[in-house]
Amino acid sequence: MWPLLRITAVRFPAYLRDRRPQEFEYCTVAGRWLRVAFLLPGAAALAAFLVELAVSGNLVGNAGAIVINTVWYLIGTVAFLFATDNRAARRLLAATSLVVIGYAVGYGLTAHANADWAVVILLQTLGWTFECSVLALFAVFPDGIYQRSYERRIVIAALVLQVPLQIIQLAGSNSLGQPIFASTALRVPDPFFVIQLRSLGPAATALINGFLALSAGGALALLILRYRRFGSQQRHQIRWPFYGIAVAVAWGGRNQRRLR
C-alpha cells in the first residue's frame, strides 16, 4: 500500500547513516499574547480577502476561493490550538496563513489593476516563502523536532537559495511573470534586465517557478527518512502529509498551466 515507504537501505543508502539517537529540542511558546499573535496574520488576510471580494461585487462568484481559503486557515488554526508547543503545528499554521495571505495580496494587486515588476516579485516572494514553509514543516513532522542536522540544513539552504535566484532572474530576464498567487496571467517588462546576463535568466526563472515540485520532492525524502525512524503511531501521522504533497503539487501545476 505504501511502496515508497518500503525502500530498502540498499536502494536508499542515506538510511544507513540515519540510525543515530534522536536529538531533543525545547521549543515551547511562552506567553498567551504570543500565541494569539501567531493567529492574527492569517485571520487579517482572510478578512481583507472577503472585504476585497465584497467591495468588487465578486463575493458570490468567488465562493469556491472563499471556502478554500477558510478551510486552509482553519486547518492551521485547529492544529495550532491543539498543539501550541509543537513546532510542526506552528509551521502548519504559518504555511496555511501564507496561502491565505498570498490569495488576498494576489487578488488585491492583480484582479483590477495593471501589475508591474514589483507586484510580480512580491507574489513570487510569497510563493517561495510558502513553499519553504511547507518544506520546513515536513522537516520536523510530526513531533516538531529536528532529529538530524541535515534536516535543518536543507531548510536553511532552501531559504538562502531563493534570494540570489530572484536577483539573477531580475538581471537576466527581459520579462517577469507567472507567480503562483496571481489571480490572472501576468507578464511584465523587467526594468533591471542586463542583456549580457540573458543566458542566466531562464534557468533562474525555471527554478523559481518549479520550486514547488523541488520542495515537495525534498519534503517527501525527509518524510521517508523520518517514517523509517518512528514507531507505528508516528508513522500513521506521517502518512497524511503524502496526500498534502500530492494536492500541493497538483494545485501548483494547475496554476502554472492556467497562467501560461
N, C-alpha and C positions, 0 to 999 in steps of 0.2 A: 504493500500500500504506500509505503514511503521509500521508494528505491533510492532517492537522493540521500537519505539519511542512513543508508546501509553501505556507504562507500567504505571499502576496506582500507586498512593502514597502508597497504602496498600501493593502492591507487591514489591515496591522499597522504603522502609522506609527512605533511606538516603535523599530522596526528601523532607521529612517533615522538615529536618533541613537545607534546602537549599533555604530558602526564604529571606535571609538577603539581604540588598542593595549591589550592586556590588562595588568592590573595584576599585580604579583608580591607574594606574602606568604610570610614564613618562619614555618612553623607546626609545626616538628618537636617531638615529645615527647621530652624528655631524661630519663633515669633509668629503669632497669628496674622499680623499685618502683612508679613512677607508671603504667607500662604495665600492670602487674598490677592496680593499683587500679581501672583502667577496667573490668576484667572482674568484679570482686567483687560489685557491686550486683545485676547480673542473675543471677549464679550463686547468691547468697544467697537471692534471691527465688524462684528455681526450686526450690531445696532446701526453702524454707519452704512453698511450694505443695504439694510432694509430701508433706511431713510433715502438713500440714493435711488432705489427702485421705486419707492413711493412718490418721490418728487418728479421723477421722469415718467411716471404713469405706466411703468412696466412691471408692477408688482405681481400681477396675475400671470403675465407671460413668462416670468422667470421663477414660477413656483417651484420648479424642479431644482434650480440652483439654490433657492432658499432652503429647501428640505436637505439637500446635500450638505450645505454649509452648517446648518443647525445640527445635523447628525454628527459631522466631524467634530464640532466643538463639544457636543455632549459626551462623545466617546472619551475625549481627553479630559473633560471636567470630571466625569464619574470616576475614571481611573485615578485621577489625582486626588480626589476627595477620599477615596477608599484606601489609598496608599501614598499619603503625602510624603513620607520619609523615604520612599523608594525612588531612586534616581531615574529608573526606567519610566515610572509613572509621570514624573515631571517632564521628561523628554517627549513622552507621548503627547502631553498637553501642549508642549512647545510646537511639536510638529503639526498637530491639528489646528492650533491657533494660527500658525503661519499659513495654512491653507485658506482659512477664513480671511486673514489679512490680505493675502495675495488676491483673492477674489474681489474683495472690497476695493483695494487700490487699483487693480486692473480694470474693473468696471468703471470706476470714477474717472480714470485718466484716459481711457481708450474708447469708451462707448459713444461719447458725444463730442469729443474734441480731437483735433489733429495732433497726434503724438509726435514728439521729437526724440532725438537720440537719448536725452536724459531720462525720459519715460521708459524707453526700452531697457536702458542699463539698470534702472531701478527695479523693473519687473524681472529682469534676468537675475539680479541680486537676490530678490525674494525667492526666485525659483531655486537657485543653487543653495541658498540658506535652508530652505525646506528639505531639499534632498540630503544635505549634510546632516540635518537634524534627524532624519529617518535612519541614516547610517549610524549616527551616534546612539540612537535609541536601541537598535538591534545589537550594538556592540556591548550593551550592558543588560540585555533582556534575558530572563525575566527578573533577576534578583537585584538589578540596579548597581552591580559591582563590576568594575574592570577586573577580570580574573587573570589576564595576561597583559604584559606590557605592549605587545603588538596591537592589541585592540585599541588602546589609547593612541598609539602612533598612527594607526590608519585613520582615525577620526581627525586628528590634528592635520595630517597630510592632506586630507580631502579639503579641509577648510583653507589651508595655506595655498593650495594649488589654484583656487578659483581667482584670486586677485591678479596674479600675473597673467592668467588666461584672459581675463577681461581687458587688461592693458594691451596684450598682444592683439586681441580682437579689435580694439579701438584703433590701434596703429596700422593694422594690416588689412582691414575690411573697408570697402567703399560704401557699404550699407549695413544696417543692423536690423534685426527682426526676429520674430518667432519666439518670444518669451512664453513660458507655459501658462502664465496667468493673464495673458491678454484676452480681452473679450472679443477681439476681432483680429483679422490678419494684419500684421504690422511689417512694414519695410520702409525704413527711413534712411536718408543720407547720413554718412558718418563724417563730421567736420574735422576729425583728427586723423583722417586717412593719410598714410605715408606710402607713396607708390613704391618706394624701394623695399617695403616690407610686405607687399601684397601677397607674396608666397606663403607667409605665415598666418594670415588672417583666416583662410578657410579651415585650416586644421584646428585653430583655437575655437572658431565658431562651432565646428563639428563636436569638439569635446564638451563645450558648454551645453549645446543642445542635446547631446547624448549622455550627459552626466546622470540623468535619471536611471538609465539602464546600467551604467557603470556602478553607481551607488547601490542599486538593487542587487547586482551581482556580488559586490563586496559584502553587503548585509547577509546575503544567502550563505556565503562562505563562512562568515563569522557565526551564523546560527548553526550551521552544520557542526563546526568545531565545539560550540557550547553544548549542543544537543548530545554529543557523544560523551561529554564530561558529567552531565547531570543524571539524576535519578528519574524515576517514572513520572513523578508529579511535575517536575520542571519540564520534562520532555513533552508532556501533554500541553503545557502552556506554550512551549516554543512552536508547536505545530501551527498555531493560529497566525503568526506573522507570515507564514508562507502564503496564506491566502492574501494577506495585505500586500505583500510584494507583487503578487500576480495582478492584483487590482491596480496598484500604483503604476506598474509598467504599462498595463493596458490603457489606463487613463492618460498617461503621458504620451503614449504612441498615438492615441486618438486625437489628442490636442495638436500634436505635431503635424499629423496628416491634414487636420482641419485648417491649420494656419498656413499650409503651403499653397 
